[in-house]
Amino acid sequence: MTNPITTRKDGNVLVITSNNPPVNALGAAVRQGLEAGIKEGLADPQVEAMVIRCEGRTFFAGADITEFGKAMQEPGLPTVVDQIEASTKPVIAAIHGTALGGGCEVTLGCHYRIAVPSAKIGTPEVKLGLLPGAGGTQRLPRIAGVKLALEMTAKGDPIPAKVAQGAGLIDRLAGEDSLEADAIAFAREVIGKPLPRASEKSVEADPDAVAAFTKENARRFRGFEAPAANIACVEKAASGASFEEGIAFEREQFMKLMFGVQSAAQRHIFFAERKAAKIDDVAEDTKLRDIRKVGVIGAGTMGGGISMNFLSAGIPVTIVEMQQEALDRGTGTIRKNYEASAAKGRMKPEQVEAAMGALTPTLKMEDLADCDLVIEAVYEEMGVKKDIFGKLDAICKPGAILASNTSYLDVNEIAASTKRPEDVVGMHFFSPANVMKLLEVVRGDKTAGDVLATVMALAKKIRKVAVVAGVCHGFIGNRMLMPRQVEAMKLLMEGATPEQIDRVHVEFGMPMGPFQMSDLAGVDIGWHRDPTRIESIRDALAAENRWGQKTKAGFYDYDDKRNPSASPRVAEIIEDFRKKTGTAQHEVTDQEIVERTLYPMVNEGALILEEGKAQRASDIDVVWIYGYGWPVYRGGPMFWADTEGLPKIVAGLEKHGFAVAKLLKDKADKGERFN
């Protein structure tokens, strides 16, 4: 195997270069090469300074993920960073692309840092439930101050080179095309000067900044362990403790996180997301269909959001509506959304105009004839969808992919309304479609392999996390949601309140509980619209115009700012139904709510796997993390079940009278896990 690290002398400067595609990950061979390069520079009397640089598209962009979970080969990164900093000859980091995680820590060990203006630097370890474990939490505040160190470590978002320069994290900006030459020239300038070592700097305590930062981000960090550990490490650096004491504290916190459940869950999702892109029985080299133009039927909330995904990726969209008013309203909303992004600095005005310029609104379905992919996004009624697909079959060119955004309906039945079922696929976007990352790609019985592969590849292009699902009512996500909602309603009848049930789910880490979600989506969704026909609590609410947030009343009462409060009227309705049905009451505990709403979701997930409607358990976890806000630090429902213990899940289900899925029971009996 070729050594990823090479060295060459440019006069009195040794240039140490990494070439470890695709992202110059800091695997064992790279660490060994860096250590050898520094030793070579120190041993050569002709070398007076060293430059560390990388080939390819980026500087070191973090650890080698293939080493996760394996025994660490020496030297570890902390050792290498210490060796760089201890060098008696100046070492300069020449940064392009991204210096992330361990890559950032390498730069912190260097005496000087030079970067191209387009570079970014960051410590994203917190997103894997970890912290920078090679001295990053101690060197960052010593170089750039407490405020920036808190932002970078506890949030994990990279910062641009110019911002880093303003904070002293980057010493100089280089030309975009002259980084190596500029770094070598910089190295010669600092020869003979005292070496600035981060470990020898003091850091000014800033308790007010720590308190303010913690308060500002309380909601964002709720439930997560890693942000608090990162904050504690930065505080330690600013406490007057020695660098050695700070490093010892960092190591202790790192190990606690590394062997904790939360980091395991976050690392599980990191790998699960990548695995989800693979289709088990479709070859990776399958020739994809060319998607140059997309059609969307329906300019409502979903159709408009779906269109934005493609427009933002530079793919022209033809959007079709039945009425001019609906078309104008839909395209107006798209523009409004883009202009709101521009106002926040997320887009430039010219990008807004480019996106809108690529949108063709029309009232004629015939205008979809030249589209390579057409997505139907009308309301959930099988007759309407079949009628649309029958028309598309006649209008669209051969080889065009015909997709439905259905969230529940049978894709096979939809496909049967065409003469080309192999070209039909489900593309279930989540609302709001221009924001939510998940895309369930529903594979019909006759969906062609190249159609599936094309849509999965396209999902990546429009920045979605795609998961393959089989045809069944509700696919993966909504199918698992149903038993939770059913049990939540039963618990209301047996003595729980909407507030208690929702609180348990929020404390678990969900963004909202079942009844908060119902109020947000609309209590009237799917309602039969007959106010005299009251067969459930939901019917009673809908009949009184308690349709949720949009009418300021649902399971909760809402003020003008949509803040919820417990509703005396809802309590009356629930009590009335309890009496009418003669439902026995008991004291519902928080644990019972977990067992009766979350355990059945795991059970349904096991049935989905049994039936082959999901390729793997980790795909189910990805669906729930990105589509429903399941807390990432719990790793998704199937990973969470593994950490709870499958025998415990089975016992809980049996206690409450549920029929346990065979796969779940078998795995529990054998001491196996889903992941």
C-alpha positions as CSV (number, residue, x, y, z in Angstrom):
1,M,0.0,0.0,0.0
2,T,1.3,3.5,-0.9
3,N,2.2,5.6,2.1
4,P,-0.4,8.4,2.2
5,I,2.2,10.9,3.6
6,T,5.1,12.1,1.5
7,T,7.8,14.7,2.2
8,R,9.9,17.0,0.0
9,K,12.3,19.8,0.7
10,D,11.8,23.3,-0.7
11,G,15.1,24.8,0.3
12,N,15.0,25.1,4.1
13,V,11.3,24.1,4.4
14,L,10.1,20.5,4.7
15,V,6.7,20.1,3.0
16,I,4.7,17.2,4.6
17,T,1.9,16.2,2.3
18,S,-1.1,13.9,2.9
19,N,-2.8,12.2,-0.1
20,N,-5.5,10.0,1.4
21,P,-8.6,10.4,-0.7
22,P,-11.4,11.2,-0.5
23,V,-11.1,13.4,2.6
24,N,-7.6,12.8,3.9
25,A,-9.1,11.0,7.0
26,L,-6.7,10.7,9.9
27,G,-6.3,6.9,9.8
28,A,-3.4,5.0,11.3
29,A,-1.2,5.3,8.2
30,V,-1.7,9.0,8.1
31,R,-0.9,9.5,11.8
32,Q,2.2,7.3,11.4
33,G,3.2,9.4,8.4
34,L,2.7,12.7,10.1
35,E,4.8,11.5,13.1
36,A,7.6,10.3,10.8
37,G,7.5,13.6,8.8
38,I,7.9,15.7,12.0
39,K,10.7,13.5,13.2
40,E,12.4,13.8,9.8
41,G,12.2,17.6,9.9
42,L,13.6,17.8,13.4
43,A,16.5,15.4,12.5
44,D,17.5,17.3,9.3
45,P,19.8,20.3,10.1
46,Q,19.0,21.8,6.7
47,V,15.3,22.0,7.6
48,E,14.4,25.2,9.5
49,A,10.5,25.0,9.2
50,M,7.8,22.6,8.2
51,V,4.5,22.9,6.3
52,I,1.7,20.4,6.7
53,R,-0.6,20.3,3.6
54,C,-3.0,18.0,1.9
55,E,-3.7,17.0,-1.7
56,G,-7.2,16.6,-3.1
57,R,-10.3,18.6,-2.3
58,T,-9.7,19.1,1.4
59,F,-7.4,19.3,4.4
60,F,-7.8,16.6,7.0
61,A,-11.6,16.3,7.4
62,G,-11.7,14.2,10.5
63,A,-11.1,10.7,11.8
64,D,-11.2,7.6,9.7
65,I,-14.7,6.3,10.3
66,T,-13.7,2.7,9.3
67,E,-11.6,2.7,12.6
68,F,-14.7,3.4,14.7
69,G,-15.2,0.6,17.3
70,K,-11.8,-1.0,16.6
71,A,-8.6,-1.0,18.8
72,M,-6.7,2.3,18.1
73,Q,-3.4,1.8,16.4
74,E,-0.5,3.9,17.7
75,P,0.3,6.7,17.5
76,G,-3.1,8.1,18.6
77,L,-4.0,11.6,17.4
78,P,-3.4,13.3,20.8
79,T,0.2,12.0,20.6
80,V,0.7,13.3,17.0
81,V,-0.8,16.7,17.8
82,D,1.5,17.0,20.9
83,Q,4.5,16.1,18.8
84,I,3.6,18.8,16.3
85,E,3.3,21.4,19.0
86,A,6.5,20.3,20.7
87,S,8.5,20.8,17.6
88,T,11.5,23.1,18.1
89,K,11.1,24.3,14.5
90,P,8.0,26.2,13.3
91,V,5.2,24.1,11.8
92,I,2.6,25.8,9.6
93,A,-0.8,24.2,8.7
94,A,-1.8,25.1,5.1
95,I,-5.6,24.7,5.0
96,H,-8.0,24.3,2.1
97,G,-11.4,22.7,1.9
98,T,-12.4,21.8,5.4
99,A,-10.3,21.2,8.5
100,L,-12.7,19.3,10.6
101,G,-12.5,17.3,13.9
102,G,-9.1,15.8,14.2
103,G,-8.1,17.9,11.2
104,C,-8.9,21.1,13.2
105,E,-6.9,19.7,16.1
106,V,-3.9,19.1,13.9
107,T,-4.0,22.8,13.0
108,L,-4.3,23.8,16.7
109,G,-1.1,21.8,17.3
110,C,0.7,23.7,14.6
111,H,2.4,27.0,15.5
112,Y,0.8,28.9,12.7
113,R,-2.2,28.5,10.4
114,I,-2.7,29.8,6.8
115,A,-5.8,29.1,4.8
116,V,-7.4,29.9,1.5
117,P,-10.5,32.2,1.9
118,S,-12.9,29.5,0.9
119,A,-11.7,27.1,3.7
120,K,-13.7,26.2,6.7
121,I,-12.6,24.9,10.1
122,G,-14.6,23.2,12.8
123,T,-15.0,20.6,15.5
124,P,-18.2,18.5,14.6
125,E,-17.6,15.7,17.1
126,V,-20.6,16.8,19.2
127,K,-22.8,15.6,16.3
128,L,-21.6,12.1,17.0
129,G,-22.1,12.5,20.7
130,L,-18.4,13.2,21.3
131,L,-15.9,16.0,21.9
132,P,-12.6,16.9,20.3
133,G,-10.4,14.4,22.1
134,A,-6.9,15.4,21.0
135,G,-6.7,18.6,23.0
136,G,-9.2,20.6,21.0
137,T,-11.3,21.7,23.9
138,Q,-8.2,23.0,25.6
139,R,-6.3,24.6,22.7
140,L,-9.3,26.3,21.0
141,P,-10.2,28.6,23.9
142,R,-6.5,29.4,24.5
143,I,-6.2,30.5,20.8
144,A,-9.6,31.9,20.0
145,G,-11.2,32.7,23.3
146,V,-14.1,31.1,25.3
147,K,-17.0,32.4,23.2
148,L,-15.8,30.9,19.9
149,A,-14.6,27.7,21.6
150,L,-18.1,27.2,23.0
151,E,-19.8,27.8,19.6
152,M,-17.4,25.5,17.8
153,T,-17.3,22.6,20.2
154,A,-20.8,22.5,21.7
155,K,-22.7,23.2,18.4
156,G,-20.3,21.6,16.0
157,D,-20.8,23.9,13.0
158,P,-17.7,24.9,11.0
159,I,-16.8,28.5,10.5
160,P,-15.4,30.3,7.4
161,A,-11.7,31.1,7.2
162,K,-12.3,34.8,7.4
163,V,-14.3,34.5,10.7
164,A,-11.5,32.2,12.0
165,Q,-8.9,34.8,11.1
166,G,-10.8,37.5,12.9
167,A,-10.7,35.3,16.1
168,G,-7.0,34.6,15.7
169,L,-7.6,31.0,14.8
170,I,-6.2,31.6,11.3
171,D,-3.0,33.7,11.2
172,R,-3.1,34.6,7.5
173,L,-5.2,34.1,4.3
174,A,-3.5,32.7,1.2
175,G,-4.4,33.0,-2.5
176,E,-6.9,30.4,-3.6
177,D,-4.4,29.1,-6.2
178,S,-1.2,29.7,-4.3
179,L,-1.7,28.1,-0.9
180,E,1.5,25.9,-0.9
181,A,3.8,28.7,-2.1
182,D,2.2,31.2,0.3
183,A,2.6,28.7,3.2
184,I,6.3,28.1,2.4
185,A,6.9,31.9,2.3
186,F,5.1,32.3,5.6
187,A,7.2,29.5,7.1
188,R,10.4,31.3,6.1
189,E,9.1,34.6,7.7
190,V,8.7,32.9,11.1
191,I,12.0,31.1,11.2
192,G,13.9,32.1,14.3
193,K,10.9,33.7,16.0
194,P,9.6,32.4,19.4
195,L,7.2,29.6,18.8
196,P,3.6,30.2,19.9
197,R,2.3,27.1,21.5
198,A,-1.4,26.9,22.4
199,S,-0.7,24.8,25.5
200,E,1.5,27.5,26.9
201,K,-1.2,30.2,26.5
202,S,-3.5,31.3,29.3
203,V,-7.2,31.8,28.7
204,E,-9.3,34.5,30.4
205,A,-12.3,33.1,32.4
206,D,-15.6,34.3,31.0
207,P,-18.4,32.8,33.2
208,D,-20.9,35.3,31.8
209,A,-20.3,34.0,28.3
210,V,-20.7,30.4,29.4
211,A,-23.9,31.2,31.3
212,A,-25.4,33.1,28.3
213,F,-24.4,30.5,25.8
214,T,-25.9,27.7,27.9
215,K,-29.1,29.6,28.4
216,E,-29.4,30.6,24.7
217,N,-29.0,27.0,23.6
218,A,-31.0,25.2,26.3
219,R,-33.7,24.1,23.9
220,R,-31.2,23.0,21.2
221,F,-29.2,20.9,23.7
222,R,-32.2,19.5,25.6
223,G,-31.6,15.8,26.3
224,F,-28.1,15.7,24.8
225,E,-25.0,14.8,27.0
226,A,-22.2,15.8,24.6
227,P,-22.9,19.6,24.4
228,A,-22.7,19.8,28.2
229,A,-19.4,17.9,28.2
230,N,-17.9,20.2,25.6
231,I,-19.0,23.2,27.6
232,A,-17.5,21.7,30.8
233,C,-14.2,21.2,29.0
234,V,-14.0,24.7,27.7
235,E,-14.9,26.0,31.2
236,K,-12.1,23.9,32.6
237,A,-9.6,25.5,30.2
238,A,-10.8,28.9,31.5
239,S,-10.8,28.0,35.2
240,G,-7.1,28.6,35.8
241,A,-6.3,24.9,35.5
242,S,-3.1,23.9,33.9
243,F,-3.1,22.6,30.3
244,E,-2.2,19.1,31.7
245,E,-5.2,19.2,34.1
246,G,-7.4,20.4,31.3
247,I,-6.2,17.5,29.0
248,A,-6.8,15.0,31.7
249,F,-10.4,16.3,32.2
250,E,-11.0,16.3,28.4
251,R,-9.8,12.7,28.2
252,E,-12.1,11.7,31.1
253,Q,-15.1,13.3,29.5
254,F,-14.3,11.9,26.1
255,M,-14.1,8.3,27.4
256,K,-17.4,8.8,29.3
257,L,-19.1,9.9,26.1
258,M,-17.4,7.3,23.8
259,F,-18.7,4.4,25.9
260,G,-22.1,6.0,26.6
261,V,-25.4,5.1,24.9
262,Q,-25.9,8.5,23.3
263,S,-22.7,8.5,21.3
264,A,-23.3,4.9,20.2
265,A,-26.8,6.0,19.1
266,Q,-25.5,9.0,17.1
267,R,-22.7,7.0,15.5
268,H,-25.3,4.4,14.6
269,I,-27.4,7.0,12.8
270,F,-24.2,8.3,11.0
271,F,-23.6,4.9,9.5
272,A,-27.3,4.0,9.1
273,E,-27.9,7.1,6.9
274,R,-25.1,6.0,4.5
275,K,-26.3,2.4,4.5
276,A,-29.9,3.5,3.7
277,A,-28.7,4.7,0.3
278,K,-27.8,1.1,-0.7
279,I,-30.4,-1.0,-2.5
280,D,-29.9,-4.7,-1.6
281,D,-30.8,-6.3,-4.9
282,V,-29.9,-3.5,-7.4
283,A,-26.2,-3.3,-8.6
284,E,-24.3,-0.2,-7.6
285,D,-23.2,0.3,-11.2
286,T,-26.8,0.3,-12.6
287,K,-27.1,2.8,-15.4
288,L,-29.3,5.7,-14.2
289,R,-32.0,7.5,-16.1
290,D,-31.2,11.1,-17.0
291,I,-33.3,13.6,-15.0
292,R,-33.0,17.0,-16.6
293,K,-36.5,18.3,-16.1
294,V,-39.1,17.5,-13.4
295,G,-42.9,17.9,-13.5
296,V,-45.0,18.4,-10.3
297,I,-48.8,18.1,-10.3
298,G,-50.3,20.2,-7.5
299,A,-49.1,23.7,-6.4
300,G,-50.3,23.4,-2.8
301,T,-48.1,23.2,0.3
302,M,-46.6,19.8,-0.7
303,G,-46.3,20.4,-4.5
304,G,-44.7,23.8,-3.9
305,G,-42.2,22.4,-1.3
306,I,-41.4,19.5,-3.6
307,S,-40.7,21.9,-6.5
308,M,-38.4,24.0,-4.4
309,N,-36.1,21.0,-3.8
310,F,-35.4,20.6,-7.5
311,L,-35.3,24.3,-8.3
312,S,-32.7,24.8,-5.5
313,A,-30.6,22.0,-7.1
314,G,-30.7,23.7,-10.5
315,I,-33.3,21.3,-12.0
316,P,-36.1,23.0,-14.0
317,V,-39.6,22.3,-12.9
318,T,-43.0,22.5,-14.7
319,I,-45.8,22.8,-12.1
320,V,-49.4,22.0,-13.0
321,E,-52.6,23.2,-11.3
322,M,-56.3,23.0,-12.2
323,Q,-57.1,26.7,-11.6
324,Q,-55.2,29.8,-12.3
325,E,-55.8,31.2,-8.8
326,A,-54.3,28.1,-7.1
327,L,-51.4,28.2,-9.5
328,D,-50.7,31.9,-8.8
329,R,-51.0,31.3,-5.0
330,G,-48.6,28.3,-5.2
331,T,-45.9,30.0,-7.2
332,G,-46.3,33.1,-5.0
333,T,-45.7,31.0,-1.9
334,I,-42.5,29.5,-3.6
335,R,-41.2,33.0,-4.2
336,K,-42.1,34.2,-0.7
337,N,-40.2,31.2,0.8
338,Y,-37.1,31.9,-1.3
339,E,-37.2,35.6,-0.5
340,A,-37.4,34.8,3.2
341,S,-34.3,32.7,2.8
342,A,-32.6,35.5,1.0
343,A,-33.6,37.9,3.8
344,K,-31.8,35.6,6.3
345,G,-28.7,35.6,4.1
346,R,-29.1,31.9,3.1
347,M,-29.5,32.8,-0.6
348,K,-28.4,35.7,-2.8
349,P,-31.1,37.7,-4.7
350,E,-29.8,36.4,-8.0
351,Q,-30.2,32.8,-6.8
352,V,-33.8,33.5,-6.0
353,E,-34.4,34.8,-9.5
354,A,-32.5,31.9,-11.0
355,A,-34.7,29.4,-9.1
356,M,-37.9,31.2,-10.1
357,G,-36.7,31.5,-13.7
358,A,-36.4,27.7,-13.8
359,L,-40.1,27.3,-12.8
360,T,-42.7,26.9,-15.5
361,P,-46.3,27.2,-14.1
362,T,-49.1,25.8,-16.3
363,L,-52.7,24.7,-16.3
364,K,-52.1,22.1,-19.0
365,M,-50.9,18.5,-18.1
366,E,-49.8,18.2,-21.7
367,D,-46.9,20.5,-20.8
368,L,-45.4,17.6,-18.8
369,A,-44.6,15.7,-22.1
370,D,-40.9,16.5,-22.0
371,C,-40.3,15.9,-18.3
372,D,-38.0,13.1,-17.2
373,L,-39.7,12.7,-13.8
374,V,-43.3,13.7,-12.9
375,I,-44.4,13.7,-9.2
376,E,-48.1,13.8,-8.4
377,A,-48.8,15.7,-5.2
378,V,-52.6,15.9,-5.0
379,Y,-54.8,14.9,-2.0
380,E,-55.0,11.3,-0.8
381,E,-57.8,9.8,-2.8
382,M,-57.1,6.7,-4.8
383,G,-59.6,7.5,-7.6
384,V,-58.1,10.9,-8.2
385,K,-54.5,9.5,-8.3
386,K,-55.4,6.7,-10.7
387,D,-57.1,9.2,-13.0
388,I,-54.0,11.3,-13.0
389,F,-51.6,8.4,-13.7
390,G,-53.8,7.2,-16.5
391,K,-53.5,10.6,-18.1
392,L,-49.7,10.7,-17.5
393,D,-49.3,7.4,-19.1
394,A,-50.7,8.9,-22.4
395,I,-48.8,12.2,-22.1
396,C,-45.3,11.4,-20.7
397,K,-42.5,10.3,-23.0
398,P,-41.2,6.7,-22.9
399,G,-38.7,6.2,-20.0
400,A,-40.1,9.0,-17.9
401,I,-40.4,8.1,-14.2
402,L,-43.9,8.6,-12.8
403,A,-44.0,9.1,-9.0
404,S,-46.7,9.6,-6.4
405,N,-46.2,11.6,-3.2
406,T,-48.8,9.4,-1.5
407,S,-48.2,8.9,2.3
408,Y,-50.5,5.8,2.7
409,L,-52.0,4.5,-0.5
410,D,-51.1,1.4,-2.5
411,V,-48.4,2.3,-5.1
412,N,-49.1,-1.0,-6.9
413,E,-52.8,0.0,-7.5
414,I,-51.7,3.4,-8.7
415,A,-49.1,1.7,-11.1
416,A,-51.8,-0.6,-12.4
417,S,-53.6,2.4,-13.9
418,T,-50.7,2.7,-16.4
419,K,-49.3,0.5,-19.1
420,R,-45.8,1.1,-17.6
421,P,-45.9,0.0,-14.0
422,E,-42.1,-0.5,-14.1
423,D,-41.8,3.3,-14.4
424,V,-44.0,4.0,-11.3
425,V,-42.5,4.6,-7.9
426,G,-43.6,6.3,-4.6
427,M,-41.7,9.4,-3.5
428,H,-43.1,10.3,-0.1
429,F,-41.8,13.7,0.9
430,F,-42.4,14.9,4.5
431,S,-44.0,18.3,5.2
432,P,-42.7,21.0,4.8
433,A,-41.1,19.3,1.8
434,N,-38.5,22.0,1.2
435,V,-37.2,21.6,4.8
436,M,-37.7,18.0,6.0
437,K,-34.8,15.8,5.1
438,L,-36.5,12.4,4.8
439,L,-37.8,10.9,1.5
440,E,-39.5,7.5,1.6
441,V,-38.9,5.9,-1.8
442,V,-41.7,3.3,-2.2
443,R,-40.9,0.4,-4.4
444,G,-43.8,-1.2,-6.2
445,D,-43.9,-4.9,-7.1
446,K,-43.0,-3.9,-10.7
447,T,-40.8,-0.9,-10.1
448,A,-37.7,-1.2,-12.3
449,G,-34.3,-1.4,-10.6
450,D,-32.9,1.5,-12.6
451,V,-36.0,3.6,-11.6
452,L,-35.3,2.9,-8.0
453,A,-31.6,3.6,-8.3
454,T,-32.2,6.8,-10.2
455,V,-34.6,8.2,-7.6
456,M,-32.2,7.3,-4.7
457,A,-29.4,9.1,-6.5
458,L,-31.6,12.0,-7.2
459,A,-32.6,12.2,-3.6
460,K,-28.9,12.9,-2.7
461,K,-28.7,15.6,-5.3
462,I,-31.7,17.4,-3.8
463,R,-30.2,16.9,-0.3
464,K,-32.6,14.4,1.0
465,V,-32.0,11.3,3.1
466,A,-33.7,8.5,1.2
467,V,-35.0,5.2,2.5
468,V,-36.5,2.4,0.4
469,A,-39.9,1.2,1.6
470,G,-42.1,-1.6,0.4
471,V,-45.8,-1.2,-0.4
472,C,-48.1,-1.4,2.7
473,H,-50.5,1.0,4.3
474,G,-48.4,3.9,5.6
475,F,-45.1,2.4,4.4
476,I,-42.6,2.6,7.2
477,G,-43.1,5.9,9.1
478,N,-46.8,6.4,9.1
479,R,-47.5,2.7,9.6
480,M,-45.5,2.8,12.8
481,L,-47.2,6.0,13.8
482,M,-50.7,4.5,13.8
483,P,-50.4,2.1,16.8
484,R,-48.9,5.0,18.8
485,Q,-51.8,7.2,18.0
486,V,-54.4,4.5,18.7
487,E,-52.9,3.7,22.1
488,A,-52.7,7.4,23.0
489,M,-56.4,7.7,22.4
490,K,-57.1,4.6,24.5
491,L,-55.0,6.0,27.3
492,L,-57.2,9.2,27.3
493,M,-60.3,7.0,27.8
494,E,-58.6,5.1,30.7
495,G,-57.6,8.1,32.8
496,A,-54.6,9.9,31.2
497,T,-54.8,13.5,30.0
498,P,-53.4,14.9,26.7
499,E,-50.9,17.0,28.7
500,Q,-49.5,13.9,30.5
501,I,-49.2,11.8,27.4
502,D,-47.6,14.7,25.4
503,R,-45.2,15.5,28.4
504,V,-44.0,11.9,28.5
505,H,-43.1,12.0,24.8
506,V,-41.4,15.4,25.0
507,E,-39.4,14.2,28.0
508,F,-38.4,11.2,26.0
509,G,-36.9,13.6,23.5
510,M,-39.7,13.9,20.8
511,P,-40.3,17.5,19.5
512,M,-44.0,17.1,20.4
513,G,-46.4,14.5,21.7
514,P,-49.3,12.7,19.8
515,F,-51.9,15.4,20.6
516,Q,-49.6,18.4,20.0
517,M,-48.8,16.8,16.7
518,S,-52.5,16.3,15.9
519,D,-53.3,19.9,16.7
520,L,-50.4,21.1,14.4
521,A,-51.4,18.8,11.5
522,G,-55.1,19.5,11.9
523,V,-57.6,17.5,14.0
524,D,-60.0,17.6,11.0
525,I,-57.6,15.7,8.6
526,G,-59.4,12.6,7.5
527,W,-62.6,13.6,9.4
528,H,-65.8,12.4,7.7
529,R,-67.2,16.0,7.9
530,D,-70.6,15.1,9.4
531,P,-71.0,17.1,12.7
532,T,-73.9,14.9,13.8
533,R,-71.9,11.7,13.6
534,I,-69.8,11.6,16.7
535,E,-68.2,8.3,17.3
536,S,-64.9,9.3,18.9
537,I,-63.2,12.1,20.9
538,R,-61.7,13.4,17.7
539,D,-65.2,13.5,16.0
540,A,-66.5,15.5,19.0
541,L,-63.6,18.0,18.7
542,A,-64.0,18.4,14.9
543,A,-67.7,18.9,15.2
544,E,-67.1,21.9,17.5
545,N,-64.6,23.4,15.1
546,R,-61.7,22.4,17.3
547,W,-59.5,21.7,14.4
548,G,-56.2,22.4,16.1
549,Q,-53.8,25.4,15.9
550,K,-55.5,26.8,12.8
551,T,-58.8,27.4,14.7
552,K,-57.0,28.2,18.0
553,A,-58.6,25.1,19.6
554,G,-58.0,21.4,19.3
555,F,-56.8,19.1,22.1
556,Y,-55.5,22.3,23.6
557,D,-56.7,25.9,23.6
558,Y,-54.3,28.4,21.9
559,D,-53.6,32.1,22.3
560,D,-52.9,34.5,19.4
561,K,-49.2,33.3,19.5
562,R,-50.3,29.7,19.3
563,N,-49.1,29.0,22.8
564,P,-51.1,26.0,24.1
565,S,-52.9,25.6,27.4
566,A,-55.0,22.8,28.9
567,S,-58.6,22.9,27.8
568,P,-61.5,22.5,30.3
569,R,-63.8,21.8,27.3
570,V,-61.6,18.9,26.1
571,A,-61.6,17.5,29.6
572,E,-65.4,17.6,29.5
573,I,-65.5,15.8,26.1
574,I,-63.1,13.1,27.3
575,E,-65.1,12.6,30.5
576,D,-68.3,12.4,28.6
577,F,-66.9,9.6,26.3
578,R,-65.5,7.7,29.3
579,K,-69.0,7.7,30.9
580,K,-70.8,6.8,27.6
581,T,-68.5,3.9,26.9
582,G,-68.2,2.7,30.5
583,T,-64.4,2.5,30.1
584,A,-62.7,1.5,33.4
585,Q,-60.4,4.1,34.8
586,H,-57.1,3.7,36.5
587,E,-54.1,5.8,37.4
588,V,-52.0,5.9,34.3
589,T,-48.3,6.1,35.0
590,D,-45.6,7.6,32.8
591,Q,-44.0,4.2,32.4
592,E,-47.3,2.8,31.2
593,I,-47.5,5.5,28.5
594,V,-44.0,4.5,27.3
595,E,-44.9,0.8,27.2
596,R,-48.2,1.4,25.4
597,T,-47.2,4.0,22.9
598,L,-43.5,3.4,22.1
599,Y,-43.2,-0.4,22.6
600,P,-46.0,-1.0,19.9
601,M,-44.0,1.1,17.5
602,V,-41.0,-1.3,17.9
603,N,-43.4,-4.2,17.5
604,E,-44.7,-2.7,14.2
605,G,-41.1,-2.1,13.1
606,A,-40.4,-5.8,13.6
607,L,-43.5,-6.7,11.5
608,I,-42.3,-4.4,8.8
609,L,-38.9,-6.2,8.8
610,E,-40.7,-9.6,8.9
611,E,-42.7,-8.7,5.8
612,G,-39.7,-7.3,4.0
613,K,-41.2,-3.8,3.8
614,A,-37.9,-2.3,5.0
615,Q,-34.5,-3.5,3.9
616,R,-32.9,-3.3,7.4
617,A,-33.7,-2.2,11.0
618,S,-31.4,0.8,10.7
619,D,-33.5,2.1,7.8
620,I,-36.5,2.3,10.1
621,D,-34.3,4.3,12.5
622,V,-33.4,6.7,9.8
623,V,-37.0,7.2,8.9
624,W,-37.9,8.1,12.4
625,I,-34.9,10.4,13.1
626,Y,-35.3,12.4,9.9
627,G,-39.1,12.2,9.4
628,Y,-40.6,12.4,12.8
629,G,-38.0,14.0,15.1
630,W,-37.2,10.8,17.1
631,P,-34.3,12.0,19.4
632,V,-31.0,11.2,17.6
633,Y,-29.4,10.5,20.9
634,R,-31.7,7.5,21.2
635,G,-30.7,6.2,17.8
636,G,-34.2,5.5,16.3
637,P,-36.9,3.1,17.6
638,M,-35.2,-0.1,16.7
639,F,-31.8,1.0,18.1
640,W,-33.6,2.2,21.3
641,A,-35.3,-1.2,21.7
642,D,-31.8,-2.8,21.5
643,T,-30.6,-0.5,24.3
644,E,-33.7,-1.0,26.4
645,G,-33.3,-4.8,25.9
646,L,-35.7,-6.8,23.6
647,P,-36.8,-9.1,26.5
648,K,-38.0,-6.0,28.3
649,I,-39.9,-4.7,25.3
650,V,-41.5,-8.2,24.8
651,A,-42.5,-8.4,28.5
652,G,-44.1,-4.9,28.3
653,L,-46.1,-5.7,25.2
654,E,-47.3,-9.0,26.6
655,K,-48.3,-7.3,29.9
656,H,-50.6,-5.0,28.0
657,G,-52.1,-7.7,25.8
658,F,-50.3,-7.0,22.5
659,A,-49.6,-9.8,20.0
660,V,-45.8,-9.8,19.8
661,A,-44.2,-9.9,16.3
662,K,-42.4,-13.3,15.7
663,L,-39.2,-11.6,14.7
664,L,-39.1,-9.5,17.9
665,K,-39.9,-12.5,20.1
666,D,-37.3,-14.7,18.4
667,K,-34.6,-12.0,18.8
668,A,-35.5,-11.5,22.4
669,D,-35.4,-15.3,23.1
670,K,-32.0,-15.6,21.4
671,G,-30.4,-12.6,23.1
672,E,-30.0,-10.9,19.7
673,R,-30.4,-7.2,18.6
674,F,-32.0,-5.5,15.6
675,N,-28.8,-3.5,14.9
